[in-house]
Amino acid sequence: MDKMPADHYAAVLSRAECLADRAAVDAALDGMAAGIRARLGDKDPLVLSVVTGGIVVTGLLLPRLDFPLRLDYVHATRYRGALSGADLHWQHRPAEAMRGEHVLVVDDIFDQGHTMEAIVAACREDGAASVTAAVLALKEGAAQTDYRPDVVGLTIPDRYVMGYGLDYKRYFRNLRGIYAAADEDT
């Protein structure tokens, strides 16, 4: 994989539009925590962070959850560094860990819906007692499935976004805001 030259990185960032600043994302995470607490606060859930983008969201969300929980991860991807998704590839599916558990799946974004729908279905197939899906951002009008996550932090326009776990060609996950890439960069 090629590294992004510093001048290209700076150019992409200079053209990007901020859709949600740090304060808006913090408020969204607080709202997500309240929704999750209401659903799972008495269930001792198993939290599954969706690698890679969900790691950032999970790390920011966990300290807001003031009840017993356990943490694991799932790695299923469609993008693999590209700007659009393809077939789902399983890197890690903790099948045995699901049996009888109340599972919380945390990811950065709900875009077309294929990845989250497949992960939730896999948890159910593997014997989860219940499955709750939580995403920081949901792209308005982008879904290609009937499935929708249970807890959503922010609804954003159907644009290519980055920051807070969301990436652009594997970069910009660490931005303190959610930004839309300029059309010329997508």
FENCOR-V395492 format. One record per residue. D_LAST is the distance of its C-alpha to the last C-alpha in whole Angstrom. Layout:
d_last = (D_LAST & D_LAST)
//
This chain:
d_last = (18 & 17 & 17 & 15 & 17 & 18 & 17 & 13 & 13 & 15 & 13 & 10 & 13 & 14 & 11 & 11 & 13 & 16 & 16 & 19 & 21 & 24 & 26 & 25 & 23 & 27 & 28 & 26 & 27 & 31 & 31 & 29 & 32 & 35 & 33 & 34 & 37 & 38 & 37 & 38 & 40 & 43 & 42 & 41 & 38 & 36 & 33 & 30 & 27 & 24 & 23 & 20 & 19 & 22 & 24 & 23 & 24 & 27 & 28 & 28 & 29 & 32 & 34 & 34 & 36 & 39 & 41 & 41 & 38 & 37 & 34 & 33 & 29 & 28 & 25 & 23 & 20 & 17 & 14 & 16 & 13 & 10 & 7 & 10 & 14 & 17 & 20 & 22 & 23 & 26 & 27 & 29 & 31 & 34 & 36 & 39 & 38 & 37 & 41 & 42 & 40 & 38 & 34 & 32 & 28 & 26 & 22 & 19 & 17 & 18 & 15 & 17 & 20 & 21 & 21 & 23 & 25 & 26 & 27 & 29 & 31 & 31 & 33 & 35 & 36 & 37 & 39 & 38 & 40 & 37 & 34 & 32 & 28 & 26 & 23 & 22 & 19 & 19 & 16 & 18 & 18 & 16 & 19 & 20 & 23 & 26 & 26 & 25 & 26 & 29 & 28 & 25 & 24 & 22 & 20 & 17 & 15 & 12 & 9 & 7 & 10 & 12 & 15 & 19 & 18 & 14 & 12 & 9 & 10 & 13 & 14 & 14 & 16 & 19 & 18 & 21 & 19 & 16 & 13 & 10 & 7 & 7 & 5 & 6 & 4 & 0)
//
